[in-house]
Amino acid sequence: MVDWVGLLLRAVHIYCYLIGLSNFEYDCRTGRVFTSWRCTIYALMVNTLISITIVYYFTVHSNTNIIFQSANKLHEYVIIIMSGLKIAAGLITLLNRWLQRDQMMRLVKDVIRLYMINPQLKNLIRWGILQKAFFSFAMDFFKVALSVGALDRQGTAEIMGLVVKLCVSFIMNLAISQHFLVMLLIRAQYRIINGKLRKVIEESRRLSFLQQRNGAFMTRCCYLSDQLEDIGEVQSKIQSMVRQLEEVFGMQGLAAYSGYYISVVGTSYMSYSVYKYGHHNLKISVQTSIISCIWITLFYLDAVINCNNMLYVLEHHKDFLGLLEERTVFASTLDVRLEESFESLQLQIVRNPLKINVMGMFPITRGTIAAMLGSIILNSIFLIQFDMEYF
C-alpha cells in the first residue's frame, strides 16, 4: 500500500527547500537532522534574492492595487497596509529561520523521533494533513489565478511586485502549515496517552476494590506504576515540544497573527466595497470577483482549522487532567509505588501547566480568540462606517 502521507510530507519538504524556507536537511528514515553547504548556500541565495527584490519593489514607484482598477484612497491605504504586513511577516519568518536554526533543528529531530516511534500516529493525523494540504494548495492556486488575471494590465514594476507577494504568501503559508503539522502531531500524541491513561485509571479503580493483597495484586500495581511513569515521560516531552514550538515560531507567530488580523479586517471591508460599488464601478471582472470570493472563503476556513487545531490540544490536555482527577474515587489504598506514581504525575502537571502562547504575550484560548473576533468585527464596522461617511 502506498504511504501517501509520507509522500505528501516529503513533497512539502522539497517545496520548503525550493522556496528557501528550509536551511537544513533531514532524513525521515533515520531521524538524522543536519546542515550542508548545498542547502545553506541555496537557502541564503534565495532569501537574499527575495530581500533584494522586495527592497527594489518598494523603492520604485508602482501601483500597489492589482485587483481594483478603480479604487478610492481608503481602498489603497487598506491594500498597502495588508501588503506591507504580509511582506514584513515573510521577511521576519526568513530571518527567524536563520536566528533560530539550531532550535528548529532540535524541534524537527524531536518531531521525527515522535513520528517514528508511534506508528499509530499516521492513522490519527492523515486526514488532518490531507485537509491542511488541500486548503494550502487551493489558497496558493487561487492566489496565483488572481495574479495571472492582473498581469495583462501591469507594468514591469507591478509584475515584480506580484511575484514578490506570491513568494511571501507561499513562505507564510508553508510556515503556518509547519506549525499546524507539529501541533497536529502533539494533538494525536495526547489522544494516545489519554487512551492509555484511561485504561490505567479503570484498572486501578478495579484493583482498589479488591480486598486481597497477594503477589499477583502487587505485580499488577507495579505494572500500572510503570505505565504511569511512561505516560508522565511522554507528557513531559509534549510540554517540551510546545515550549520549543513557541521559541521557534514566536516572532513568526506574532507576525502571522498580526497578518491574519489585518487581512481579515481588510478582506471584510473589501467584500463590502464590492457589494456597495459593484464590480463594474471597481472595474473588476466577474471571473476575478468569483476567484476572490473563493479565496476569501478558503482563507477564513484555513484560519478556523489552524485555531481549532491548537484549541483541540488544550482540550485533550483538559481531558488528561480530568482523568487524573478520577483517582479520588478509588475505594481503598493501592500499592505504595502506584500511589506515588499518581502523585508524581499530578505534581508534574501542577508545576508545569500546558499553555500555548505567542511570544509569551498572547495566550491561545477560546476566550482570547473570541475577543480577537470581536475586535475584528468592531474594526471592520469602523472601516465600513468611515467609507459610508466620506466616500
Contacts in CASP RR format, 6 or more apart in sequence:
PFRMAT RR
TARGET T0000
AUTHOR 0000-0000-0000
METHOD contacts of the structure
MODEL  1
MVDWVGLLLRAVHIYCYLIGLSNFEYDCRTGRVFTSWRCTIYALMVNTLI
SITIVYYFTVHSNTNIIFQSANKLHEYVIIIMSGLKIAAGLITLLNRWLQ
RDQMMRLVKDVIRLYMINPQLKNLIRWGILQKAFFSFAMDFFKVALSVGA
LDRQGTAEIMGLVVKLCVSFIMNLAISQHFLVMLLIRAQYRIINGKLRKV
IEESRRLSFLQQRNGAFMTRCCYLSDQLEDIGEVQSKIQSMVRQLEEVFG
MQGLAAYSGYYISVVGTSYMSYSVYKYGHHNLKISVQTSIISCIWITLFY
LDAVINCNNMLYVLEHHKDFLGLLEERTVFASTLDVRLEESFESLQLQIV
RNPLKINVMGMFPITRGTIAAMLGSIILNSIFLIQFDMEYF
3 122 0 8 1.000
5 122 0 8 1.000
5 125 0 8 1.000
5 126 0 8 1.000
5 129 0 8 1.000
6 28 0 8 1.000
8 129 0 8 1.000
8 130 0 8 1.000
8 133 0 8 1.000
9 28 0 8 1.000
9 129 0 8 1.000
9 181 0 8 1.000
10 28 0 8 1.000
12 133 0 8 1.000
12 174 0 8 1.000
12 177 0 8 1.000
13 22 0 8 1.000
13 26 0 8 1.000
15 174 0 8 1.000
16 22 0 8 1.000
16 174 0 8 1.000
16 178 0 8 1.000
17 25 0 8 1.000
17 39 0 8 1.000
17 42 0 8 1.000
17 43 0 8 1.000
19 46 0 8 1.000
19 167 0 8 1.000
19 170 0 8 1.000
19 171 0 8 1.000
19 174 0 8 1.000
20 42 0 8 1.000
20 43 0 8 1.000
20 46 0 8 1.000
20 47 0 8 1.000
20 94 0 8 1.000
20 171 0 8 1.000
21 43 0 8 1.000
21 93 0 8 1.000
21 94 0 8 1.000
21 97 0 8 1.000
21 171 0 8 1.000
21 174 0 8 1.000
21 175 0 8 1.000
22 39 0 8 1.000
22 43 0 8 1.000
22 97 0 8 1.000
23 35 0 8 1.000
23 39 0 8 1.000
23 40 0 8 1.000
23 43 0 8 1.000
23 44 0 8 1.000
23 97 0 8 1.000
23 98 0 8 1.000
23 101 0 8 1.000
24 33 0 8 1.000
24 34 0 8 1.000
24 35 0 8 1.000
24 36 0 8 1.000
24 39 0 8 1.000
24 40 0 8 1.000
24 101 0 8 1.000
24 104 0 8 1.000
24 105 0 8 1.000
24 108 0 8 1.000
25 33 0 8 1.000
25 34 0 8 1.000
25 35 0 8 1.000
25 36 0 8 1.000
25 39 0 8 1.000
26 32 0 8 1.000
26 33 0 8 1.000
26 34 0 8 1.000
26 108 0 8 1.000
26 109 0 8 1.000
26 112 0 8 1.000
27 33 0 8 1.000
28 112 0 8 1.000
28 115 0 8 1.000
28 116 0 8 1.000
31 109 0 8 1.000
31 112 0 8 1.000
31 113 0 8 1.000
31 116 0 8 1.000
33 105 0 8 1.000
33 106 0 8 1.000
33 108 0 8 1.000
33 109 0 8 1.000
33 112 0 8 1.000
35 101 0 8 1.000
35 105 0 8 1.000
47 94 0 8 1.000
47 98 0 8 1.000
50 94 0 8 1.000
50 164 0 8 1.000
50 167 0 8 1.000
50 168 0 8 1.000
51 91 0 8 1.000
51 94 0 8 1.000
53 160 0 8 1.000
53 161 0 8 1.000
53 163 0 8 1.000
53 164 0 8 1.000
54 87 0 8 1.000
54 91 0 8 1.000
54 164 0 8 1.000
54 168 0 8 1.000
56 160 0 8 1.000
57 157 0 8 1.000
57 160 0 8 1.000
57 161 0 8 1.000
57 164 0 8 1.000
60 157 0 8 1.000
61 157 0 8 1.000
62 155 0 8 1.000
62 157 0 8 1.000
62 158 0 8 1.000
62 160 0 8 1.000
62 161 0 8 1.000
63 154 0 8 1.000
63 158 0 8 1.000
64 76 0 8 1.000
64 79 0 8 1.000
64 80 0 8 1.000
64 83 0 8 1.000
65 71 0 8 1.000
65 75 0 8 1.000
65 76 0 8 1.000
65 79 0 8 1.000
66 147 0 8 1.000
66 150 0 8 1.000
66 154 0 8 1.000
66 158 0 8 1.000
66 162 0 8 1.000
67 79 0 8 1.000
67 146 0 8 1.000
67 150 0 8 1.000
67 284 0 8 1.000
67 288 0 8 1.000
67 292 0 8 1.000
68 75 0 8 1.000
68 79 0 8 1.000
68 282 0 8 1.000
68 283 0 8 1.000
68 284 0 8 1.000
69 153 0 8 1.000
69 282 0 8 1.000
69 283 0 8 1.000
69 284 0 8 1.000
70 281 0 8 1.000
70 282 0 8 1.000
70 283 0 8 1.000
71 79 0 8 1.000
71 282 0 8 1.000
72 387 0 8 1.000
72 391 0 8 1.000
74 383 0 8 1.000
74 386 0 8 1.000
74 387 0 8 1.000
74 390 0 8 1.000
74 391 0 8 1.000
75 270 0 8 1.000
75 273 0 8 1.000
78 266 0 8 1.000
78 269 0 8 1.000
78 270 0 8 1.000
78 383 0 8 1.000
81 262 0 8 1.000
82 259 0 8 1.000
82 262 0 8 1.000
82 263 0 8 1.000
82 266 0 8 1.000
83 165 0 8 1.000
85 255 0 8 1.000
85 258 0 8 1.000
85 259 0 8 1.000
85 262 0 8 1.000
85 263 0 8 1.000
86 165 0 8 1.000
86 168 0 8 1.000
86 169 0 8 1.000
86 172 0 8 1.000
86 259 0 8 1.000
86 263 0 8 1.000
87 164 0 8 1.000
87 165 0 8 1.000
87 168 0 8 1.000
88 255 0 8 1.000
89 168 0 8 1.000
89 172 0 8 1.000
89 252 0 8 1.000
89 255 0 8 1.000
89 256 0 8 1.000
89 258 0 8 1.000
89 259 0 8 1.000
90 168 0 8 1.000
90 171 0 8 1.000
90 172 0 8 1.000
90 175 0 8 1.000
90 255 0 8 1.000
91 168 0 8 1.000
92 251 0 8 1.000
92 252 0 8 1.000
92 255 0 8 1.000
93 171 0 8 1.000
93 172 0 8 1.000
93 175 0 8 1.000
93 252 0 8 1.000
93 255 0 8 1.000
93 256 0 8 1.000
94 171 0 8 1.000
96 248 0 8 1.000
96 249 0 8 1.000
96 250 0 8 1.000
96 251 0 8 1.000
96 252 0 8 1.000
97 104 0 8 1.000
100 247 0 8 1.000
100 248 0 8 1.000
103 244 0 8 1.000
103 247 0 8 1.000
103 248 0 8 1.000
104 248 0 8 1.000
106 244 0 8 1.000
107 182 0 8 1.000
107 241 0 8 1.000
107 244 0 8 1.000
107 245 0 8 1.000
107 248 0 8 1.000
110 237 0 8 1.000
110 240 0 8 1.000
110 241 0 8 1.000
110 244 0 8 1.000
111 181 0 8 1.000
111 182 0 8 1.000
111 185 0 8 1.000
111 241 0 8 1.000
114 121 0 8 1.000
114 185 0 8 1.000
114 189 0 8 1.000
114 237 0 8 1.000
114 241 0 8 1.000
115 121 0 8 1.000
115 185 0 8 1.000
118 188 0 8 1.000
118 189 0 8 1.000
118 192 0 8 1.000
120 192 0 8 1.000
121 185 0 8 1.000
121 188 0 8 1.000
121 189 0 8 1.000
121 192 0 8 1.000
124 188 0 8 1.000
124 191 0 8 1.000
124 192 0 8 1.000
125 184 0 8 1.000
125 185 0 8 1.000
125 187 0 8 1.000
125 188 0 8 1.000
128 184 0 8 1.000
129 181 0 8 1.000
129 184 0 8 1.000
131 305 0 8 1.000
132 177 0 8 1.000
132 180 0 8 1.000
132 181 0 8 1.000
132 184 0 8 1.000
132 305 0 8 1.000
133 177 0 8 1.000
135 298 0 8 1.000
135 301 0 8 1.000
135 302 0 8 1.000
135 305 0 8 1.000
136 173 0 8 1.000
136 174 0 8 1.000
136 177 0 8 1.000
136 302 0 8 1.000
138 298 0 8 1.000
139 173 0 8 1.000
139 295 0 8 1.000
139 298 0 8 1.000
139 299 0 8 1.000
139 302 0 8 1.000
140 169 0 8 1.000
140 170 0 8 1.000
140 173 0 8 1.000
142 291 0 8 1.000
142 294 0 8 1.000
142 295 0 8 1.000
142 298 0 8 1.000
143 166 0 8 1.000
143 169 0 8 1.000
143 295 0 8 1.000
144 166 0 8 1.000
145 291 0 8 1.000
146 288 0 8 1.000
146 291 0 8 1.000
146 292 0 8 1.000
146 295 0 8 1.000
147 162 0 8 1.000
147 165 0 8 1.000
147 166 0 8 1.000
149 288 0 8 1.000
150 162 0 8 1.000
150 288 0 8 1.000
151 159 0 8 1.000
151 162 0 8 1.000
154 162 0 8 1.000
172 256 0 8 1.000
175 249 0 8 1.000
175 252 0 8 1.000
175 256 0 8 1.000
176 256 0 8 1.000
176 306 0 8 1.000
179 245 0 8 1.000
179 249 0 8 1.000
179 253 0 8 1.000
179 306 0 8 1.000
180 305 0 8 1.000
180 306 0 8 1.000
180 309 0 8 1.000
182 241 0 8 1.000
182 245 0 8 1.000
183 245 0 8 1.000
183 309 0 8 1.000
183 310 0 8 1.000
183 313 0 8 1.000
184 309 0 8 1.000
186 238 0 8 1.000
186 241 0 8 1.000
186 242 0 8 1.000
186 313 0 8 1.000
187 309 0 8 1.000
187 312 0 8 1.000
187 313 0 8 1.000
187 316 0 8 1.000
189 234 0 8 1.000
189 238 0 8 1.000
190 238 0 8 1.000
190 313 0 8 1.000
190 316 0 8 1.000
190 317 0 8 1.000
190 320 0 8 1.000
191 316 0 8 1.000
193 231 0 8 1.000
193 232 0 8 1.000
193 234 0 8 1.000
193 235 0 8 1.000
193 238 0 8 1.000
193 320 0 8 1.000
194 316 0 8 1.000
194 319 0 8 1.000
194 320 0 8 1.000
194 323 0 8 1.000
196 227 0 8 1.000
196 230 0 8 1.000
196 231 0 8 1.000
197 228 0 8 1.000
197 231 0 8 1.000
197 320 0 8 1.000
197 323 0 8 1.000
197 324 0 8 1.000
198 323 0 8 1.000
200 224 0 8 1.000
200 227 0 8 1.000
200 228 0 8 1.000
200 231 0 8 1.000
201 323 0 8 1.000
201 324 0 8 1.000
201 326 0 8 1.000
201 327 0 8 1.000
203 220 0 8 1.000
203 224 0 8 1.000
204 224 0 8 1.000
204 327 0 8 1.000
204 330 0 8 1.000
204 334 0 8 1.000
204 338 0 8 1.000
204 342 0 8 1.000
205 326 0 8 1.000
205 329 0 8 1.000
205 330 0 8 1.000
205 331 0 8 1.000
207 217 0 8 1.000
207 220 0 8 1.000
207 221 0 8 1.000
207 224 0 8 1.000
207 334 0 8 1.000
208 330 0 8 1.000
208 331 0 8 1.000
208 332 0 8 1.000
208 333 0 8 1.000
208 334 0 8 1.000
209 331 0 8 1.000
209 332 0 8 1.000
210 217 0 8 1.000
217 335 0 8 1.000
218 335 0 8 1.000
221 334 0 8 1.000
221 335 0 8 1.000
221 337 0 8 1.000
221 338 0 8 1.000
222 335 0 8 1.000
222 337 0 8 1.000
222 338 0 8 1.000
224 338 0 8 1.000
224 341 0 8 1.000
225 335 0 8 1.000
225 337 0 8 1.000
225 338 0 8 1.000
225 340 0 8 1.000
225 341 0 8 1.000
228 338 0 8 1.000
228 341 0 8 1.000
228 342 0 8 1.000
228 344 0 8 1.000
228 345 0 8 1.000
229 341 0 8 1.000
229 344 0 8 1.000
231 345 0 8 1.000
232 345 0 8 1.000
232 348 0 8 1.000
235 320 0 8 1.000
235 345 0 8 1.000
235 348 0 8 1.000
235 349 0 8 1.000
236 348 0 8 1.000
236 352 0 8 1.000
238 354 0 8 1.000
239 352 0 8 1.000
239 354 0 8 1.000
242 313 0 8 1.000
242 354 0 8 1.000
242 355 0 8 1.000
242 356 0 8 1.000
246 356 0 8 1.000
246 357 0 8 1.000
246 358 0 8 1.000
246 359 0 8 1.000
246 360 0 8 1.000
250 358 0 8 1.000
250 359 0 8 1.000
251 359 0 8 1.000
253 358 0 8 1.000
253 359 0 8 1.000
254 358 0 8 1.000
254 359 0 8 1.000
254 361 0 8 1.000
254 362 0 8 1.000
257 358 0 8 1.000
257 362 0 8 1.000
260 303 0 8 1.000
261 372 0 8 1.000
261 375 0 8 1.000
261 376 0 8 1.000
263 299 0 8 1.000
264 299 0 8 1.000
264 300 0 8 1.000
264 303 0 8 1.000
264 376 0 8 1.000
264 380 0 8 1.000
265 376 0 8 1.000
265 379 0 8 1.000
265 380 0 8 1.000
265 383 0 8 1.000
266 380 0 8 1.000
266 383 0 8 1.000
267 296 0 8 1.000
267 299 0 8 1.000
268 376 0 8 1.000
268 380 0 8 1.000
268 383 0 8 1.000
269 380 0 8 1.000
269 383 0 8 1.000
269 384 0 8 1.000
269 387 0 8 1.000
270 292 0 8 1.000
271 293 0 8 1.000
271 296 0 8 1.000
272 380 0 8 1.000
272 384 0 8 1.000
272 387 0 8 1.000
273 282 0 8 1.000
273 387 0 8 1.000
274 282 0 8 1.000
274 284 0 8 1.000
274 289 0 8 1.000
274 292 0 8 1.000
276 387 0 8 1.000
279 285 0 8 1.000
279 286 0 8 1.000
279 288 0 8 1.000
279 289 0 8 1.000
284 292 0 8 1.000
307 364 0 8 1.000
307 369 0 8 1.000
310 356 0 8 1.000
310 364 0 8 1.000
311 364 0 8 1.000
311 365 0 8 1.000
311 366 0 8 1.000
311 369 0 8 1.000
313 354 0 8 1.000
313 356 0 8 1.000
314 354 0 8 1.000
314 356 0 8 1.000
314 364 0 8 1.000
314 365 0 8 1.000
317 354 0 8 1.000
320 349 0 8 1.000
321 349 0 8 1.000
324 342 0 8 1.000
324 345 0 8 1.000
324 346 0 8 1.000
324 349 0 8 1.000
327 342 0 8 1.000
327 346 0 8 1.000
333 339 0 8 1.000
355 363 0 8 1.000
356 363 0 8 1.000
356 364 0 8 1.000
357 363 0 8 1.000
357 364 0 8 1.000
358 364 0 8 1.000
362 368 0 8 1.000
END
